[in-house]
Amino acid sequence: MQKIKYLILPLALIALGTAYYSTPQAPAKPNILLILTDDQGYHDVSYYGTKDIQTPHTDALAAEGMRFDNFYANCPVCSPTRAALLSGRYQEYVGVPGVIRTNLKDSWGYLDPKATLLPDMLKIGGYHTSLIGKWHLGLESPNVPNERGFDYFHGWLGDMMDDYWTHRRHDINYMRKNTEIIDPEGHATDLFSQWSVDYIKEQAKDDQPFFLYLAYNAPHFPVQPPADWLAKVKAREPAISEKRAKLVAFIEHLDDGIGKVIKALKESGQYENTIIIFTSDNGGLLKDAANNGPLRDGKQSVYEGGLKVPTVIVWKGKIIAGSSSDHKALSMDLFPTLVEAAGLHTTHSIEGQSFLPTLLGKTQSDKDRPLFFSRREGGTRYGGLTIQAVQLNNWKLLQNSPFAPQELYNLAVDPKEENNLIESESEKYKELNALLMKHLQEAGKVPWQKED
């Protein structure tokens, strides 16, 4: 079988990258499989004991790696988190404070063409880089995957799909294989899983390490599980509501696809030397009956339910199987963590912080590190303004609407964000507000809207 041909990063960019990174002599570099689901709720995995859902393959990852109970998405909506994850920076600093849409009048971000992305870094270390699934960071040059560091792209260029079977958004086909428009048949989740299996098997034919960013559209609405998966859930859970049954079936179908991808790693002999990350881009959407556990609110909100996401990382022989961590980390922290795990060094400025020591069982403090969250959005609900939050040492200041007062919570004693202390804790309010204002000032320096 002929090896798949991929696009090659220009030599000029590789040469530029050497100015930023050095590659020390080291044993075989680990492959990296980064699985990002879309809108999966904090407790929409059965490893947390959720009674009405069964995710055996995600549970198996938790049993074989480290579960993170305080992992946060950078933003409560799609594009900004993806920009942060791939750049290692706060999303506003790379031009994506809100959702990138097909309609420029309602698009709230434009990925900075000069931003250095994770696949660019890993290519310096000899990695083959691929994106299978959802991109959602631009529809045209220069912000398409093959121009942003990915050798191989097989997936969905746009944002949400209007239908998981026909693969269209506003009647436009955004399915691509590299730059070619394709029109495959089948459920999008099944397609992305199978394409990943094929890629993994192909990469097993040589010794080049790979980075596979597998970004599913599911379980983002419209909630469309295959009929047999829905029937199975209804038979097993007779008291479940129709809406919840559909979401559970959708996630269980997704979990099955993840299982097939992991099986391909094992059967091809690559599992032992692959770092596997499972996480979500934001919290679950409550109107689709998502389960965010005991947390307040969900997707679109800067309360905990919109930001905290299920996360597991596996690295056989490096990470203690069945372990868990309370270490607080953000999506953007994956960038420096994976760069370091690949034996590389980041020397340009990023806000992300490596938590590789935590993965390797070493003591690592998150004390005194402020965590910032923000989202820009349009319409009458937001008016083109932002909602935002800052968390520092379990104190959290937030403004969940640009037209509502700020709120202050002590998450150490009030994880459900029920007791607003802004009146009684004025000094803490002033401290966090000063941090938040400084962050918003810095973010405001960055142009983000593309001109017509």
C-alpha positions in Angstrom: 0.0 0.0 0.0 1.4 3.4 -1.0 2.0 5.7 2.0 -0.3 8.7 2.2 1.2 11.8 0.8 1.0 14.9 3.0 1.7 18.5 2.6 5.2 19.6 3.8 5.9 22.7 6.0 8.0 25.2 4.0 11.7 25.0 4.8 11.7 28.7 5.7 9.3 28.1 8.5 11.3 25.1 9.8 14.4 27.3 9.7 12.6 30.0 11.6 11.5 27.5 14.2 15.0 26.6 15.1 15.4 30.1 16.4 12.7 29.3 19.0 13.4 25.6 19.9 16.3 23.3 20.5 16.1 19.5 20.2 18.2 17.7 22.8 19.3 14.2 22.2 16.7 11.9 23.8 15.2 8.4 23.4 12.4 7.9 20.9 10.0 10.8 21.0 6.4 9.9 22.1 3.6 10.0 19.7 0.8 12.4 20.8 -2.9 11.8 20.4 -4.9 14.8 21.6 -8.7 14.0 21.7 -10.9 17.0 22.0 -14.7 16.6 22.3 -17.2 19.4 21.8 -19.4 20.5 24.6 -19.0 17.4 26.8 -20.2 18.0 30.3 -17.9 17.7 33.3 -19.8 14.6 34.6 -20.9 13.2 31.2 -18.4 10.4 31.7 -19.1 7.3 33.8 -15.8 7.4 35.6 -17.3 10.0 37.9 -20.1 7.6 38.9 -22.7 9.2 36.6 -25.5 6.6 36.7 -27.2 6.9 33.3 -24.2 6.9 31.0 -21.6 4.3 30.1 -18.3 5.4 28.7 -16.1 2.3 29.1 -13.3 3.5 26.8 -12.9 6.9 28.4 -13.1 5.1 31.8 -10.3 2.8 30.6 -8.1 5.8 29.9 -8.8 7.1 33.4 -7.8 3.7 34.8 -4.6 3.7 32.8 -3.6 7.3 33.3 -4.2 10.5 35.4 -7.6 12.1 35.9 -7.7 15.8 36.3 -10.5 17.1 38.5 -9.6 20.8 38.2 -9.0 21.1 34.5 -10.5 24.2 32.8 -11.3 25.1 29.3 -9.9 28.6 28.4 -13.4 29.7 27.3 -17.0 28.5 27.6 -17.4 28.3 23.8 -15.5 26.6 20.9 -13.1 28.8 18.9 -11.4 30.6 21.7 -10.5 27.4 23.6 -9.2 25.9 20.4 -7.0 28.9 19.7 -5.7 28.8 23.3 -5.0 25.1 23.2 -3.1 25.3 19.9 -1.1 28.5 20.7 -0.4 28.1 24.4 -1.7 31.7 24.9 -4.8 33.3 26.2 -7.2 33.3 23.2 -7.5 37.1 23.1 -3.8 37.5 22.6 -4.0 35.5 19.4 -7.1 37.3 18.1 -9.9 34.9 19.0 -11.9 36.3 21.9 -15.1 34.8 20.6 -16.6 32.4 18.1 -15.4 32.5 14.5 -18.4 32.3 12.2 -19.1 32.1 8.5 -20.9 35.5 8.7 -18.3 38.3 9.3 -21.0 40.5 10.9 -21.4 37.9 13.7 -17.8 36.6 13.8 -15.8 37.5 16.9 -12.3 36.4 16.1 -9.6 36.1 13.5 -6.6 33.9 14.4 -3.4 35.9 14.2 -1.5 34.6 11.2 1.7 35.3 13.1 0.8 33.1 16.1 3.0 30.0 16.5 0.9 26.9 16.8 1.6 23.6 18.4 2.0 21.6 15.2 4.6 24.1 14.1 6.5 23.4 17.3 6.3 19.7 17.0 7.5 19.7 13.4 10.7 21.1 14.6 11.2 17.9 16.7 10.6 15.7 13.6 6.9 15.1 14.1 4.3 14.4 11.4 1.3 16.5 12.3 -2.3 15.8 11.5 -5.8 17.2 12.3 -8.7 14.9 11.9 -12.1 16.4 12.7 -13.1 20.0 13.5 -10.9 23.0 12.9 -13.1 26.1 13.5 -10.3 28.6 13.4 -10.7 30.0 9.9 -12.2 29.2 6.5 -9.7 30.6 4.1 -6.0 31.3 3.7 -3.9 31.8 5.7 -6.0 30.3 8.5 -6.6 26.8 7.2 -5.0 23.7 8.8 -2.4 22.9 6.1 -1.1 26.5 6.4 -1.0 26.5 10.2 1.4 23.6 10.7 -0.7 20.5 9.9 0.9 18.2 7.3 -2.4 16.3 7.0 -6.0 17.5 7.4 -9.0 15.3 7.1 -12.2 16.8 8.5 -14.4 19.7 9.0 -13.2 23.2 8.3 -16.1 25.1 9.9 -17.9 25.4 13.2 -21.0 23.2 14.0 -22.6 20.9 11.5 -26.3 21.3 10.8 -26.6 17.6 10.4 -24.1 14.8 11.3 -25.1 12.7 8.3 -25.1 15.2 5.5 -22.2 17.4 6.8 -23.4 20.9 5.9 -23.5 24.3 7.5 -25.9 26.8 6.0 -26.0 24.4 3.0 -22.2 24.7 2.5 -19.9 21.7 2.5 -16.9 22.3 4.7 -15.6 18.7 4.6 -12.0 18.6 3.4 -9.1 16.2 2.8 -6.2 18.7 2.9 -7.5 21.4 0.5 -9.8 19.1 -1.5 -13.6 19.3 -1.0 -14.9 15.9 -0.2 -18.4 14.5 0.4 -18.2 11.3 2.4 -21.1 9.2 3.5 -21.7 8.3 7.1 -22.1 9.8 10.6 -19.4 12.4 11.2 -18.3 10.7 14.5 -17.8 7.4 12.7 -15.9 9.1 9.8 -13.5 10.9 12.2 -12.9 7.7 14.2 -12.2 5.6 11.1 -10.0 8.2 9.5 -7.9 8.3 12.7 -7.7 4.5 12.8 -6.4 4.6 9.2 -3.9 7.4 10.0 -2.5 5.5 13.0 -2.1 2.3 11.0 -0.3 4.2 8.3 2.1 6.0 10.7 3.1 2.6 12.2 5.0 1.9 9.0 7.9 4.1 9.9 9.6 5.5 13.0 8.6 9.1 12.6 6.7 10.3 15.7 3.2 11.7 15.0 0.9 14.3 16.5 -2.7 13.5 15.9 -5.2 16.2 17.0 -8.6 14.4 16.9 -11.3 17.0 17.3 -14.8 15.6 17.3 -17.8 17.7 16.6 -19.9 15.5 19.0 -21.6 16.0 21.3 -22.3 19.5 20.1 -25.9 20.0 19.0 -27.8 19.0 16.9 -27.8 15.9 19.1 -28.0 13.1 16.5 -27.0 9.6 17.8 -27.4 6.6 15.5 -30.8 5.0 16.0 -29.4 1.7 17.4 -27.4 3.6 20.1 -30.5 5.5 21.1 -32.5 2.3 21.3 -29.9 0.7 23.5 -29.9 3.6 26.0 -33.7 3.7 26.2 -33.8 -0.1 26.8 -31.2 0.2 29.6 -32.6 3.4 31.2 -36.4 3.2 31.0 -37.0 6.2 33.2 -34.7 8.5 31.2 -36.1 11.6 29.4 -36.1 11.7 25.6 -33.7 14.6 25.6 -31.3 13.1 28.0 -31.5 9.7 26.2 -30.4 11.3 23.0 -27.4 13.0 24.5 -26.3 9.9 26.4 -26.5 7.8 23.3 -24.6 10.5 21.4 -21.8 10.4 23.9 -21.7 6.6 24.2 -21.4 6.4 20.4 -18.5 8.9 20.6 -16.9 6.9 23.4 -17.1 3.8 21.2 -15.3 5.7 18.4 -12.5 6.7 20.9 -12.2 3.0 21.8 -11.6 2.1 18.2 -8.8 4.7 17.9 -7.1 3.4 21.1 -7.5 -0.2 19.8 -5.6 0.9 16.6 -2.8 2.2 18.7 -2.5 -1.0 20.6 -2.8 -3.3 17.6 -0.2 -1.3 15.7 2.3 -1.4 18.6 2.2 2.3 19.2 0.2 2.5 22.4 3.2 2.1 24.7 4.9 5.2 23.3 1.9 7.5 22.9 0.7 10.3 25.1 -3.1 10.3 25.0 -5.0 13.3 26.1 -8.8 13.4 26.4 -10.5 16.7 27.2 -13.4 18.9 26.1 -13.5 22.5 24.7 -16.0 23.7 27.3 -18.8 22.6 29.6 -22.0 20.8 28.6 -25.0 22.7 27.2 -27.8 22.5 29.8 -30.6 22.8 27.3 -29.4 19.5 25.7 -29.6 17.9 29.2 -25.8 17.8 29.7 -24.5 16.8 33.1 -21.9 19.2 34.6 -22.0 17.5 38.0 -22.5 19.8 41.0 -21.3 22.8 39.2 -23.3 25.9 38.4 -24.5 26.5 34.8 -22.9 25.2 31.6 -21.7 26.1 28.2 -21.6 29.9 27.3 -21.2 30.8 31.0 -18.2 31.7 33.1 -19.6 30.0 36.1 -17.8 26.7 36.8 -20.1 24.5 34.8 -19.2 26.4 31.6 -15.5 26.0 32.2 -14.6 22.8 34.0 -14.2 19.9 31.7 -13.5 16.1 32.0 -9.8 15.5 31.3 -7.6 12.4 31.4 -3.9 11.9 30.3 -2.3 8.6 29.6 1.5 7.9 29.1 2.3 4.3 29.7 5.3 3.9 32.0 5.5 7.6 32.8 2.1 8.5 34.4 0.9 6.4 37.3 -2.1 4.3 36.2 -5.4 5.1 38.0 -4.0 8.4 39.6 -5.8 11.7 39.9 -4.8 15.3 40.4 -6.3 18.4 41.8 -3.8 20.6 40.0 -5.5 23.5 38.2 -4.6 23.8 34.6 -6.1 25.4 31.4 -6.4 24.2 27.9 -3.5 26.4 26.9 -1.2 24.6 29.3 -1.3 21.5 27.1 0.9 23.4 24.6 4.0 23.8 26.8 3.4 20.4 28.5 3.4 18.5 25.2 6.3 20.6 23.8 8.4 19.7 26.9 7.3 16.0 26.8 8.5 15.9 23.2 12.0 17.1 24.3 11.6 20.6 23.0 11.9 24.0 24.6 9.6 27.0 24.1 11.5 30.3 24.2 8.9 32.7 22.8 6.3 34.3 25.1 3.3 32.3 26.1 1.0 32.3 29.1 0.5 28.5 29.2 2.5 26.7 31.9 3.7 23.1 31.6 2.3 20.7 34.1 4.6 17.8 33.0 6.0 17.6 36.6 2.5 16.8 37.8 2.1 14.1 35.2 5.3 12.5 36.2 4.3 12.4 39.9 6.3 15.4 41.1 5.1 18.1 43.4 3.9 21.2 41.5 2.1 24.2 43.0 -0.6 26.2 41.3 -0.8 28.6 44.2 -0.8 32.4 43.4 -1.4 31.8 39.6 -4.3 33.8 38.4 -6.5 32.1 35.8 -8.4 34.3 33.4 -11.5 33.5 31.4 -13.4 35.7 28.9 -15.7 35.5 26.0 -16.8 38.2 23.5 -20.2 37.8 21.8 -22.8 39.8 19.8 -26.5 40.1 19.8 -28.7 42.0 22.2 -27.6 39.6 25.1 -23.9 40.6 24.8 -23.8 43.7 22.6 -20.3 42.9 21.2 -18.9 43.0 24.8 -17.2 40.4 27.0 -18.1 38.3 29.9 -15.1 37.4 32.1 -13.8 35.8 35.3 -10.6 35.6 37.2 -9.7 32.8 39.7 -6.9 33.1 42.3 -6.3 30.7 45.1 -9.9 29.5 45.0 -11.3 33.1 45.0 -13.3 33.9 41.9 -14.5 37.2 40.5 -16.8 37.0 37.6 -19.3 39.0 35.4 -21.5 36.6 33.5 -23.3 39.3 31.5 -21.8 42.6 30.4 -25.0 44.2 31.8 -24.9 42.5 35.2 -23.0 43.3 38.4 -19.8 41.5 39.2 -19.9 38.5 41.7 -17.3 37.1 44.1 -17.1 33.6 45.4 -14.9 31.5 47.6 -14.7 28.2 45.7 -13.0 26.4 48.6 -16.2 26.6 50.7 -18.7 27.4 48.0 -17.9 25.3 44.8 -21.5 25.8 43.6 -21.1 29.6 43.5 -24.2 30.2 45.6 -22.9 32.8 48.1 -21.9 36.1 46.5 -19.4 37.8 48.9 -18.7 41.0 46.9 -20.2 43.2 49.6 -18.5 41.6 52.6 -15.0 40.9 51.0 -14.2 44.3 49.6 -10.4 44.0 49.7 -10.5 40.6 48.0 -12.8 42.1 45.4 -10.4 45.0 44.7 -7.4 42.6 44.4 -9.1 40.4 41.9 -10.7 43.3 40.0 -7.3 44.9 39.5 -5.9 41.6 38.1 -8.9 41.3 35.8 -8.7 44.8 34.5 -5.0 44.5 33.7 -5.7 41.3 31.8 -8.5 42.9 29.8 -6.3 45.9 29.0 -3.7 43.7 27.6 -6.2 41.6 25.6 -7.7 44.8 24.2 -4.5 45.7 22.5 -4.9 42.7 20.1 -6.8 43.3 16.8 -9.2 40.4 16.2 -11.9 41.3 13.7 -11.1 40.7 10.0 -12.1 43.5 7.7 -14.8 42.9 5.0 
